[in-house]
Amino acid sequence: MQRDFHKLGQDSFDLLIVGGGITGATLAWDAVLRGLKVALVDQGDFAAATTSATSKLIHGGLRYLKNGEVGLVRESLCERRILQRIAPHLVYPIPFLIPTYKQGGNRRWMIKAGMLVYDLLSWDRGRLEDPERRIPGHRMLSSQRVLEAEPGVVPERLTGGAVYYDCRCEPERLCLEFILGAAQRGAVVVNYARVTGLIRNNCVVAGAEVQDRLGGGQCRVSADMVANVAGPWTDSIDVLSGVEEEIALKRSKGIHIVTRPLVRKYTVVLQTALGRHFFIIPWRGHSLIGTTDTEYQGRPDELSVLDEDVGGFIAEINGAYPSAALRPEDVLYRYVGVRSLVDRETEVYEASRKYEIVDHEQRGLKGYITALGGKYTTSRNLASKVASKVLARLGRPKTACGTQDTLLPGGVPGRFSEYLRSSCAEAGNLLEEEVLQNLIWTYGARHTGVLELLKNDAALGERIRGDRPEILAQVVFSVREEMAGTLCDILTRRTGIGTLGHPGDEALDKVTGLAARLLGWDPARVESEKKIYLDKTRGLAESCAACLGNEGRV
């Protein structure tokens, strides 16, 4: 599937979605399944901002029980099961361990009580076709069993621990599947397409002016409704609408770091000295640790991970998990995101992750709707509510949401383990088993598209890096089938090989050289793309500004 900016101006749409993060992606998928003619644009790459800066979990939000947000937790647990069903290759259970202590917020009786409520709220967690994906209830461990499982846990005053399950995901890939699914059903989806103005006919929004940041040029996109789901940029788009009462956002900054492996099997849930929780997650042979939660008052475009951010977080980690003994040089990769919060009165860590839908017709402006706030896990449900409001405003018949039962493009029915085995057997000796399994986990049913490339050019089966399972065919597939237009798109949001730190000069040159041939980059563009990626590995904001030409091209 190729990016086609010109399609935006060649037709009129029922709905134009501004924002290609998880909310925009799920809304596009929902709207096309309900029969709407949809366009979606994002000023950067799909999932490049807040969506890609998560802890890579689909979870109920256990800590929100402390705030009494039972409804949010129940909604999240329902959504967890739905996402397991429609994208089994990307959303699957992993075990969590909460150590309990004689003092503090993680006392055994408190955690036990929370676990019982969590199990009760997820009473339907076993309603999955694949029995291997059904999530069990919690169990309590003795202190001896905790230390046997995770020896790095602080033993002093340890009273045991609780084991429960939530789900892991690759957020960029899951978001992309919603985008691709919408496109396969007829939606026009374009990344690197910035909205520079909203078209107004008196008190009606009738579309948007959109700038092509890759190819240059601009077009007018006509639409009966415009949905603003731009995350941290929501208020910036709102200003373009000209409404008198602007939406006010509160923003929370969260960082994650990737290090050597610090835990064995379990995602260990820990508490800082100030009472804030964070995860140490086993991830791709490393540990992913996050997240922080501090108020951010700058521009979203200028967001970055500062050395003092990392230093402060490392101090918190070492305080709660001294066996880590982390130093700044142990950080292989770091990334940052900013969340938009609708709870503007509460300190950001305690602020609710609920969402809000603003129907601007009630504010005197027709054809315009905004959704903000929420959490990754509940985005599909938020999108279903927005889609229902859009149908009502367009005067269309009520149509039930179908996203809870419709497999995403890579989704497969039945037991995923059986699909994995049969697919490996069918491929024969085409690839090493580790490489083939990585393709199946990454693309699900779509992995056959990557294998087709190998039939025409066996050299594309070469590993990008000797100790990693990613292959050159994935670079080609990213460009030809997944609208990757930059080096960061390929390295961090399509293949993921660039999210464990610098992959090495040889691997970087392989990917950049192949991408340059596919995308027609000249030497200056190649160096610019490398610089942007290397800046990103240092936690600097990923910006296209570094390679903008006189015509606004990237």
C-alpha positions as a Python dict, from the first residue, in 0.01 Angstrom:
ca = {
    (1, 'M'): (0, 0, 0),
    (2, 'Q'): (149, 328, -111),
    (3, 'R'): (113, 674, 38),
    (4, 'D'): (-92, 894, -197),
    (5, 'F'): (-130, 1253, -81),
    (6, 'H'): (-314, 1360, -396),
    (7, 'K'): (-613, 1137, -317),
    (8, 'L'): (-699, 1370, -32),
    (9, 'G'): (-797, 1649, -268),
    (10, 'Q'): (-966, 1438, -534),
    (11, 'D'): (-1285, 1355, -346),
    (12, 'S'): (-1504, 1463, -58),
    (13, 'F'): (-1536, 1261, 261),
    (14, 'D'): (-1791, 1196, 530),
    (15, 'L'): (-1520, 1220, 796),
    (16, 'L'): (-1171, 1370, 807),
    (17, 'I'): (-967, 1251, 1106),
    (18, 'V'): (-681, 1472, 1224),
    (19, 'G'): (-430, 1257, 1411),
    (20, 'G'): (-284, 915, 1333),
    (21, 'G'): (-216, 792, 1683),
    (22, 'I'): (-412, 506, 1839),
    (23, 'T'): (-734, 709, 1879),
    (24, 'G'): (-733, 829, 1520),
    (25, 'A'): (-640, 483, 1394),
    (26, 'T'): (-920, 307, 1582),
    (27, 'L'): (-1167, 576, 1477),
    (28, 'A'): (-1075, 533, 1110),
    (29, 'W'): (-1120, 154, 1142),
    (30, 'D'): (-1455, 192, 1319),
    (31, 'A'): (-1589, 453, 1078),
    (32, 'V'): (-1512, 257, 761),
    (33, 'L'): (-1667, -56, 910),
    (34, 'R'): (-1985, 148, 962),
    (35, 'G'): (-1987, 255, 598),
    (36, 'L'): (-1842, 606, 618),
    (37, 'K'): (-1606, 753, 361),
    (38, 'V'): (-1298, 837, 566),
    (39, 'A'): (-973, 1031, 531),
    (40, 'L'): (-702, 1042, 800),
    (41, 'V'): (-396, 1266, 817),
    (42, 'D'): (-109, 1301, 1062),
    (43, 'Q'): (158, 1570, 1067),
    (44, 'G'): (423, 1303, 1128),
    (45, 'D'): (428, 928, 1102),
    (46, 'F'): (147, 711, 1235),
    (47, 'A'): (195, 636, 1606),
    (48, 'A'): (509, 855, 1617),
    (49, 'A'): (422, 1059, 1926),
    (50, 'T'): (231, 958, 2241),
    (51, 'T'): (120, 623, 2097),
    (52, 'S'): (476, 495, 2058),
    (53, 'A'): (585, 626, 2399),
    (54, 'T'): (393, 382, 2618),
    (55, 'S'): (510, 100, 2845),
    (56, 'K'): (404, -144, 2569),
    (57, 'L'): (126, -285, 2782),
    (58, 'I'): (-246, -343, 2742),
    (59, 'H'): (-363, -339, 3101),
    (60, 'G'): (-654, -269, 3327),
    (61, 'G'): (-482, 2, 3527),
    (62, 'L'): (-461, -171, 3863),
    (63, 'R'): (-341, 145, 4037),
    (64, 'Y'): (-659, 333, 3939),
    (65, 'L'): (-851, 120, 4189),
    (66, 'K'): (-681, 323, 4460),
    (67, 'N'): (-854, 633, 4320),
    (68, 'G'): (-1192, 460, 4310),
    (69, 'E'): (-1203, 455, 3929),
    (70, 'V'): (-1371, 117, 3912),
    (71, 'G'): (-1552, 202, 3586),
    (72, 'L'): (-1225, 289, 3409),
    (73, 'V'): (-1062, -33, 3527),
    (74, 'R'): (-1358, -244, 3415),
    (75, 'E'): (-1363, -73, 3076),
    (76, 'S'): (-988, -130, 3037),
    (77, 'L'): (-1018, -498, 3124),
    (78, 'C'): (-1298, -545, 2871),
    (79, 'E'): (-1084, -373, 2607),
    (80, 'R'): (-787, -591, 2696),
    (81, 'R'): (-988, -902, 2609),
    (82, 'I'): (-1116, -750, 2283),
    (83, 'L'): (-766, -655, 2169),
    (84, 'Q'): (-642, -1005, 2255),
    (85, 'R'): (-912, -1143, 2028),
    (86, 'I'): (-871, -917, 1725),
    (87, 'A'): (-489, -897, 1727),
    (88, 'P'): (-356, -1214, 1894),
    (89, 'H'): (-11, -1177, 1737),
    (90, 'L'): (39, -838, 1901),
    (91, 'V'): (-153, -860, 2231),
    (92, 'Y'): (-83, -1152, 2464),
    (93, 'P'): (-64, -1221, 2839),
    (94, 'I'): (252, -1179, 3045),
    (95, 'P'): (298, -1232, 3421),
    (96, 'F'): (345, -947, 3668),
    (97, 'L'): (492, -964, 4017),
    (98, 'I'): (420, -717, 4296),
    (99, 'P'): (651, -770, 4597),
    (100, 'T'): (478, -706, 4929),
    (101, 'Y'): (639, -560, 5242),
    (102, 'K'): (566, -509, 5611),
    (103, 'Q'): (539, -133, 5567),
    (104, 'G'): (442, 112, 5294),
    (105, 'G'): (179, 100, 5022),
    (106, 'N'): (259, -254, 4910),
    (107, 'R'): (151, -435, 5224),
    (108, 'R'): (33, -790, 5167),
    (109, 'W'): (-328, -745, 5277),
    (110, 'M'): (-366, -432, 5064),
    (111, 'I'): (-231, -600, 4751),
    (112, 'K'): (-442, -911, 4817),
    (113, 'A'): (-755, -698, 4842),
    (114, 'G'): (-668, -518, 4518),
    (115, 'M'): (-605, -849, 4343),
    (116, 'L'): (-946, -983, 4447),
    (117, 'V'): (-1121, -675, 4307),
    (118, 'Y'): (-911, -689, 3989),
    (119, 'D'): (-1007, -1053, 3935),
    (120, 'L'): (-1372, -973, 3999),
    (121, 'L'): (-1371, -688, 3747),
    (122, 'S'): (-1215, -915, 3484),
    (123, 'W'): (-1467, -1196, 3539),
    (124, 'D'): (-1502, -1251, 3161),
    (125, 'R'): (-1128, -1272, 3090),
    (126, 'G'): (-1163, -1637, 2989),
    (127, 'R'): (-1405, -1564, 2705),
    (128, 'L'): (-1154, -1616, 2429),
    (129, 'E'): (-1154, -1865, 2144),
    (130, 'D'): (-787, -1944, 2205),
    (131, 'P'): (-765, -2129, 2540),
    (132, 'E'): (-392, -2058, 2561),
    (133, 'R'): (-463, -1683, 2583),
    (134, 'R'): (-713, -1704, 2869),
    (135, 'I'): (-585, -1510, 3168),
    (136, 'P'): (-585, -1685, 3508),
    (137, 'G'): (-665, -1523, 3838),
    (138, 'H'): (-397, -1396, 4072),
    (139, 'R'): (-196, -1605, 4315),
    (140, 'M'): (-1, -1507, 4625),
    (141, 'L'): (361, -1614, 4675),
    (142, 'S'): (573, -1655, 4985),
    (143, 'S'): (883, -1438, 5024),
    (144, 'Q'): (1099, -1741, 4945),
    (145, 'R'): (914, -1803, 4617),
    (146, 'V'): (943, -1435, 4524),
    (147, 'L'): (1320, -1437, 4569),
    (148, 'E'): (1355, -1764, 4380),
    (149, 'A'): (1164, -1614, 4088),
    (150, 'E'): (1325, -1269, 4094),
    (151, 'P'): (1641, -1261, 4309),
    (152, 'G'): (1687, -888, 4251),
    (153, 'V'): (1387, -796, 4466),
    (154, 'V'): (1478, -625, 4795),
    (155, 'P'): (1460, -901, 5061),
    (156, 'E'): (1444, -682, 5374),
    (157, 'R'): (1093, -677, 5527),
    (158, 'L'): (964, -878, 5229),
    (159, 'T'): (642, -1064, 5312),
    (160, 'G'): (583, -1227, 4974),
    (161, 'G'): (423, -1110, 4655),
    (162, 'A'): (128, -1128, 4418),
    (163, 'V'): (140, -1267, 4065),
    (164, 'Y'): (-123, -1156, 3814),
    (165, 'Y'): (-149, -1121, 3438),
    (166, 'D'): (-200, -833, 3200),
    (167, 'C'): (-98, -808, 2835),
    (168, 'R'): (200, -693, 2638),
    (169, 'C'): (180, -530, 2296),
    (170, 'E'): (390, -344, 2042),
    (171, 'P'): (191, -18, 2035),
    (172, 'E'): (326, 115, 1705),
    (173, 'R'): (248, -209, 1523),
    (174, 'L'): (-102, -236, 1673),
    (175, 'C'): (-181, 123, 1577),
    (176, 'L'): (-52, 58, 1225),
    (177, 'E'): (-278, -246, 1190),
    (178, 'F'): (-585, -30, 1256),
    (179, 'I'): (-456, 219, 997),
    (180, 'L'): (-390, -53, 739),
    (181, 'G'): (-725, -215, 806),
    (182, 'A'): (-903, 114, 744),
    (183, 'A'): (-706, 169, 423),
    (184, 'Q'): (-790, -179, 297),
    (185, 'R'): (-1158, -94, 348),
    (186, 'G'): (-1127, 224, 143),
    (187, 'A'): (-1006, 497, 379),
    (188, 'V'): (-748, 743, 247),
    (189, 'V'): (-472, 756, 508),
    (190, 'V'): (-168, 981, 472),
    (191, 'N'): (122, 1041, 709),
    (192, 'Y'): (342, 1351, 702),
    (193, 'A'): (36, 1557, 610),
    (194, 'R'): (-2, 1859, 835),
    (195, 'V'): (-330, 2045, 883),
    (196, 'T'): (-253, 2414, 840),
    (197, 'G'): (-611, 2541, 859),
    (198, 'L'): (-972, 2432, 894),
    (199, 'I'): (-1217, 2531, 622),
    (200, 'R'): (-1519, 2714, 762),
    (201, 'N'): (-1841, 2810, 589),
    (202, 'N'): (-1988, 3047, 846),
    (203, 'C'): (-2058, 2823, 1148),
    (204, 'V'): (-1980, 2496, 972),
    (205, 'V'): (-1643, 2323, 943),
    (206, 'A'): (-1623, 2178, 593),
    (207, 'G'): (-1275, 2028, 578),
    (208, 'A'): (-912, 2131, 612),
    (209, 'E'): (-610, 2273, 435),
    (210, 'V'): (-335, 2010, 442),
    (211, 'Q'): (36, 2043, 363),
    (212, 'D'): (237, 1754, 218),
    (213, 'R'): (556, 1735, 426),
    (214, 'L'): (716, 1464, 213),
    (215, 'G'): (642, 1564, -144),
    (216, 'G'): (566, 1934, -105),
    (217, 'G'): (245, 2109, -203),
    (218, 'Q'): (-90, 2155, -37),
    (219, 'C'): (-452, 2058, -92),
    (220, 'R'): (-802, 2124, 37),
    (221, 'V'): (-975, 1823, 189),
    (222, 'S'): (-1354, 1846, 183),
    (223, 'A'): (-1540, 1665, 459),
    (224, 'D'): (-1883, 1678, 622),
    (225, 'M'): (-1727, 1620, 964),
    (226, 'V'): (-1378, 1679, 1104),
    (227, 'A'): (-1262, 1484, 1409),
    (228, 'N'): (-977, 1635, 1608),
    (229, 'V'): (-790, 1350, 1780),
    (230, 'A'): (-444, 1502, 1769),
    (231, 'G'): (-343, 1413, 2125),
    (232, 'P'): (-103, 1673, 2269),
    (233, 'W'): (-170, 1892, 1964),
    (234, 'T'): (-548, 1889, 2015),
    (235, 'D'): (-560, 2245, 2141),
    (236, 'S'): (-346, 2364, 1846),
    (237, 'I'): (-600, 2222, 1600),
    (238, 'D'): (-881, 2365, 1811),
    (239, 'V'): (-734, 2714, 1765),
    (240, 'L'): (-760, 2667, 1387),
    (241, 'S'): (-1133, 2607, 1420),
    (242, 'G'): (-1187, 2962, 1544),
    (243, 'V'): (-1409, 2865, 1836),
    (244, 'E'): (-1431, 3127, 2107),
    (245, 'E'): (-1401, 2881, 2395),
    (246, 'E'): (-1074, 2696, 2341),
    (247, 'I'): (-1001, 2354, 2486),
    (248, 'A'): (-748, 2366, 2769),
    (249, 'L'): (-516, 2068, 2809),
    (250, 'K'): (-292, 1953, 3088),
    (251, 'R'): (8, 1757, 2965),
    (252, 'S'): (206, 1487, 3141),
    (253, 'K'): (558, 1388, 3037),
    (254, 'G'): (666, 1027, 3072),
    (255, 'I'): (1003, 872, 2991),
    (256, 'H'): (1114, 511, 2945),
    (257, 'I'): (1460, 361, 2932),
    (258, 'V'): (1595, 34, 2789),
    (259, 'T'): (1879, -141, 2972),
    (260, 'R'): (2046, -479, 3008),
    (261, 'P'): (1809, -743, 3152),
    (262, 'L'): (1736, -676, 3520),
    (263, 'V'): (1456, -930, 3574),
    (264, 'R'): (1397, -1287, 3465),
    (265, 'K'): (1041, -1392, 3382),
    (266, 'Y'): (816, -1140, 3550),
    (267, 'T'): (732, -777, 3493),
    (268, 'V'): (819, -647, 3838),
    (269, 'V'): (596, -370, 3974),
    (270, 'L'): (784, -141, 4213),
    (271, 'Q'): (716, 170, 4416),
    (272, 'T'): (944, 470, 4453),
    (273, 'A'): (1016, 641, 4783),
    (274, 'L'): (750, 898, 4695),
    (275, 'G'): (486, 630, 4633),
    (276, 'R'): (484, 632, 4252),
    (277, 'H'): (476, 297, 4073),
    (278, 'F'): (685, 187, 3777),
    (279, 'F'): (747, -135, 3582),
    (280, 'I'): (1062, -329, 3498),
    (281, 'I'): (949, -527, 3194),
    (282, 'P'): (1136, -815, 3026),
    (283, 'W'): (1141, -702, 2663),
    (284, 'R'): (1329, -844, 2365),
    (285, 'G'): (1614, -975, 2580),
    (286, 'H'): (1644, -645, 2768),
    (287, 'S'): (1458, -456, 3038),
    (288, 'L'): (1215, -177, 2952),
    (289, 'I'): (1159, 50, 3252),
    (290, 'G'): (890, 313, 3287),
    (291, 'T'): (730, 541, 3332),
    (292, 'T'): (779, 880, 3494),
    (293, 'D'): (488, 1122, 3525),
    (294, 'T'): (562, 1495, 3546),
    (295, 'E'): (373, 1797, 3425),
    (296, 'Y'): (494, 1934, 3090),
    (297, 'Q'): (429, 2294, 2992),
    (298, 'G'): (638, 2325, 2676),
    (299, 'R'): (546, 2273, 2312),
    (300, 'P'): (489, 1907, 2215),
    (301, 'D'): (721, 1952, 1915),
    (302, 'E'): (1012, 2033, 2148),
    (303, 'L'): (971, 1737, 2381),
    (304, 'S'): (1290, 1551, 2468),
    (305, 'V'): (1452, 1333, 2735),
    (306, 'L'): (1700, 1542, 2929),
    (307, 'D'): (2004, 1393, 3101),
    (308, 'E'): (1863, 1508, 3433),
    (309, 'D'): (1537, 1323, 3353),
    (310, 'V'): (1731, 1000, 3307),
    (311, 'G'): (1953, 1063, 3609),
    (312, 'G'): (1655, 1127, 3834),
    (313, 'F'): (1474, 819, 3709),
    (314, 'I'): (1780, 599, 3754),
    (315, 'A'): (1806, 719, 4115),
    (316, 'E'): (1443, 619, 4174),
    (317, 'I'): (1499, 277, 4013),
    (318, 'N'): (1813, 208, 4215),
    (319, 'G'): (1634, 318, 4531),
    (320, 'A'): (1350, 71, 4478),
    (321, 'Y'): (1560, -203, 4316),
    (322, 'P'): (1921, -164, 4437),
    (323, 'S'): (2039, -481, 4259),
    (324, 'A'): (1998, -293, 3929),
    (325, 'A'): (2291, -65, 4015),
    (326, 'L'): (2216, 135, 3703),
    (327, 'R'): (2439, 412, 3574),
    (328, 'P'): (2360, 659, 3293),
    (329, 'E'): (2590, 469, 3055),
    (330, 'D'): (2377, 155, 3105),
    (331, 'V'): (2087, 317, 2921),
    (332, 'L'): (2082, 174, 2568),
    (333, 'Y'): (1780, 365, 2446),
    (334, 'R'): (1544, 622, 2589),
    (335, 'Y'): (1220, 768, 2469),
    (336, 'V'): (962, 1017, 2583),
    (337, 'G'): (596, 1094, 2530),
    (338, 'V'): (348, 1351, 2647),
    (339, 'R'): (-5, 1257, 2743),
    (340, 'S'): (-302, 1491, 2722),
    (341, 'L'): (-512, 1484, 3040),
    (342, 'V'): (-869, 1604, 3086),
    (343, 'D'): (-831, 1612, 3465),
    (344, 'R'): (-679, 1958, 3498),
    (345, 'E'): (-703, 2001, 3874),
    (346, 'T'): (-514, 1695, 4002),
    (347, 'E'): (-138, 1637, 4011),
    (348, 'V'): (-46, 1452, 3691),
    (349, 'Y'): (45, 1116, 3849),
    (350, 'E'): (-288, 1104, 4034),
    (351, 'A'): (-488, 1252, 3743),
    (352, 'S'): (-753, 1033, 3587),
    (353, 'R'): (-691, 871, 3249),
    (354, 'K'): (-1056, 915, 3155),
    (355, 'Y'): (-1139, 1066, 2817),
    (356, 'E'): (-1366, 1343, 2700),
    (357, 'I'): (-1562, 1398, 2378),
    (358, 'V'): (-1649, 1757, 2284),
    (359, 'D'): (-1930, 1798, 2031),
    (360, 'H'): (-1870, 2151, 1905),
    (361, 'E'): (-2219, 2183, 1764),
    (362, 'Q'): (-2320, 2254, 2122),
    (363, 'R'): (-2071, 2542, 2112),
    (364, 'G'): (-2214, 2683, 1791),
    (365, 'L'): (-1985, 2513, 1538),
    (366, 'K'): (-2119, 2231, 1324),
    (367, 'G'): (-1917, 1961, 1153),
    (368, 'Y'): (-1644, 1947, 1419),
    (369, 'I'): (-1582, 1706, 1707),
    (370, 'T'): (-1289, 1661, 1945),
    (371, 'A'): (-1176, 1364, 2154),
    (372, 'L'): (-901, 1398, 2412),
    (373, 'G'): (-751, 1219, 2708),
    (374, 'G'): (-790, 849, 2771),
    (375, 'K'): (-535, 568, 2773),
    (376, 'Y'): (-405, 344, 2498),
    (377, 'T'): (-600, 42, 2620),
    (378, 'T'): (-940, 215, 2598),
    (379, 'S'): (-888, 388, 2263),
    (380, 'R'): (-1103, 144, 2065),
    (381, 'N'): (-1399, 207, 2293),
    (382, 'L'): (-1346, 584, 2280),
    (383, 'A'): (-1342, 562, 1900),
    (384, 'S'): (-1671, 370, 1897),
    (385, 'K'): (-1838, 651, 2092),
    (386, 'V'): (-1696, 918, 1862),
    (387, 'A'): (-1808, 724, 1554),
    (388, 'S'): (-2162, 696, 1692),
    (389, 'K'): (-2175, 1072, 1748),
    (390, 'V'): (-2045, 1134, 1395),
    (391, 'L'): (-2317, 911, 1247),
    (392, 'A'): (-2580, 1100, 1445),
    (393, 'R'): (-2451, 1440, 1333),
    (394, 'L'): (-2443, 1325, 970),
    (395, 'G'): (-2801, 1205, 997),
    (396, 'R'): (-2705, 848, 909),
    (397, 'P'): (-2891, 543, 1039),
    (398, 'K'): (-2762, 395, 1361),
    (399, 'T'): (-2508, 124, 1283),
    (400, 'A'): (-2362, -101, 1547),
    (401, 'C'): (-1989, -88, 1613),
    (402, 'G'): (-1816, -393, 1468),
    (403, 'T'): (-1459, -343, 1583),
    (404, 'Q'): (-1493, -566, 1887),
    (405, 'D'): (-1538, -874, 1668),
    (406, 'T'): (-1350, -796, 1346),
    (407, 'L'): (-997, -930, 1314),
    (408, 'L'): (-731, -677, 1222),
    (409, 'P'): (-536, -747, 899),
    (410, 'G'): (-276, -960, 1077),
    (411, 'G'): (-522, -1130, 1309),
    (412, 'V'): (-579, -1505, 1288),
    (413, 'P'): (-866, -1709, 1437),
    (414, 'G'): (-826, -2007, 1662),
    (415, 'R'): (-512, -2104, 1853),
    (416, 'F'): (-227, -1876, 1763),
    (417, 'S'): (30, -2138, 1860),
    (418, 'E'): (-116, -2374, 1598),
    (419, 'Y'): (-99, -2098, 1337),
    (420, 'L'): (263, -2039, 1434),
    (421, 'R'): (352, -2408, 1398),
    (422, 'S'): (168, -2458, 1069),
    (423, 'S'): (312, -2141, 917),
    (424, 'C'): (667, -2245, 1009),
    (425, 'A'): (610, -2590, 861),
    (426, 'E'): (464, -2443, 543),
    (427, 'A'): (763, -2211, 496),
    (428, 'G'): (1001, -2506, 518),
    (429, 'N'): (1366, -2408, 505),
    (430, 'L'): (1307, -2067, 353),
    (431, 'L'): (1430, -1894, 670),
    (432, 'E'): (1578, -1984, 1006),
    (433, 'E'): (1307, -2060, 1261),
    (434, 'E'): (1397, -1762, 1481),
    (435, 'V'): (1363, -1526, 1185),
    (436, 'L'): (1039, -1681, 1066),
    (437, 'Q'): (880, -1674, 1410),
    (438, 'N'): (973, -1308, 1445),
    (439, 'L'): (793, -1234, 1117),
    (440, 'I'): (481, -1416, 1233),
    (441, 'W'): (475, -1241, 1572),
    (442, 'T'): (533, -905, 1401),
    (443, 'Y'): (290, -931, 1109),
    (444, 'G'): (56, -1218, 1195),
    (445, 'A'): (-130, -1328, 883),
    (446, 'R'): (48, -1055, 686),
    (447, 'H'): (386, -1227, 719),
    (448, 'T'): (320, -1403, 388),
    (449, 'G'): (369, -1069, 214),
    (450, 'V'): (725, -1056, 346),
    (451, 'L'): (788, -1413, 232),
    (452, 'E'): (670, -1324, -119),
    (453, 'L'): (951, -1070, -141),
    (454, 'L'): (1204, -1345, -69),
    (455, 'K'): (1075, -1557, -356),
    (456, 'N'): (1178, -1280, -594),
    (457, 'D'): (1503, -1186, -419),
    (458, 'A'): (1654, -1438, -177),
    (459, 'A'): (1917, -1182, -72),
    (460, 'L'): (1645, -999, 121),
    (461, 'G'): (1654, -1285, 372),
    (462, 'E'): (1981, -1151, 511),
    (463, 'R'): (1966, -1045, 874),
    (464, 'I'): (2006, -675, 931),
    (465, 'R'): (2225, -756, 1229),
    (466, 'G'): (2371, -1097, 1302),
    (467, 'D'): (2231, -1134, 1654),
    (468, 'R'): (1882, -1006, 1573),
    (469, 'P'): (1602, -1179, 1376),
    (470, 'E'): (1500, -880, 1160),
    (471, 'I'): (1579, -914, 787),
    (472, 'L'): (1622, -679, 491),
    (473, 'A'): (1288, -785, 341),
    (474, 'Q'): (1117, -605, 628),
    (475, 'V'): (1271, -277, 514),
    (476, 'V'): (1127, -326, 167),
    (477, 'F'): (791, -430, 310),
    (478, 'S'): (787, -122, 535),
    (479, 'V'): (829, 110, 238),
    (480, 'R'): (608, -69, -15),
    (481, 'E'): (325, -188, 209),
    (482, 'E'): (334, 23, 526),
    (483, 'M'): (401, 379, 407),
    (484, 'A'): (738, 418, 579),
    (485, 'G'): (893, 738, 448),
    (486, 'T'): (1185, 805, 681),
    (487, 'L'): (1466, 612, 847),
    (488, 'C'): (1302, 650, 1189),
    (489, 'D'): (979, 504, 1049),
    (490, 'I'): (1169, 192, 943),
    (491, 'L'): (1399, 151, 1241),
    (492, 'T'): (1167, 239, 1527),
    (493, 'R'): (804, 191, 1418),
    (494, 'R'): (809, -80, 1149),
    (495, 'T'): (1095, -322, 1225),
    (496, 'G'): (1185, -211, 1578),
    (497, 'I'): (1552, -290, 1527),
    (498, 'G'): (1644, 66, 1620),
    (499, 'T'): (1470, 63, 1959),
    (500, 'L'): (1738, -129, 2145),
    (501, 'G'): (1992, 145, 2096),
    (502, 'H'): (2224, 209, 1804),
    (503, 'P'): (2219, -116, 1597),
    (504, 'G'): (2580, -64, 1486),
    (505, 'D'): (2727, 113, 1185),
    (506, 'E'): (2707, -191, 959),
    (507, 'A'): (2338, -252, 1030),
    (508, 'L'): (2256, 119, 1007),
    (509, 'D'): (2430, 144, 670),
    (510, 'K'): (2245, -163, 541),
    (511, 'V'): (1905, -20, 626),
    (512, 'T'): (1987, 333, 513),
    (513, 'G'): (2135, 217, 184),
    (514, 'L'): (1833, 2, 101),
    (515, 'A'): (1589, 275, 207),
    (516, 'A'): (1777, 530, -5),
    (517, 'R'): (1738, 311, -314),
    (518, 'L'): (1370, 251, -248),
    (519, 'L'): (1286, 613, -169),
    (520, 'G'): (1527, 793, -399),
    (521, 'W'): (1735, 972, -135),
    (522, 'D'): (2046, 1163, -237),
    (523, 'P'): (2361, 1159, -14),
    (524, 'A'): (2259, 1473, 171),
    (525, 'R'): (1921, 1322, 257),
    (526, 'V'): (2090, 1000, 374),
    (527, 'E'): (2309, 1191, 620),
    (528, 'S'): (2012, 1395, 740),
    (529, 'E'): (1806, 1082, 804),
    (530, 'K'): (2091, 924, 1000),
    (531, 'K'): (2129, 1236, 1214),
    (532, 'I'): (1759, 1242, 1300),
    (533, 'Y'): (1770, 877, 1405),
    (534, 'L'): (2088, 920, 1611),
    (535, 'D'): (1935, 1222, 1782),
    (536, 'K'): (1630, 1010, 1863),
    (537, 'T'): (1847, 744, 2031),
    (538, 'R'): (1968, 1020, 2262),
    (539, 'G'): (1609, 1106, 2349),
    (540, 'L'): (1586, 1423, 2142),
    (541, 'A'): (1261, 1516, 1971),
    (542, 'E'): (1215, 1338, 1640),
    (543, 'S'): (1162, 1630, 1403),
    (544, 'C'): (1137, 1661, 1029),
    (545, 'A'): (1263, 2017, 1053),
    (546, 'A'): (1623, 1902, 1017),
    (547, 'C'): (1570, 1809, 655),
    (548, 'L'): (1301, 2050, 535),
    (549, 'G'): (1382, 2200, 197),
    (550, 'N'): (1273, 2529, 47),
    (551, 'E'): (948, 2373, -67),
    (552, 'G'): (865, 2234, 275),
    (553, 'R'): (976, 1885, 178),
    (554, 'V'): (1116, 1626, 411),
}
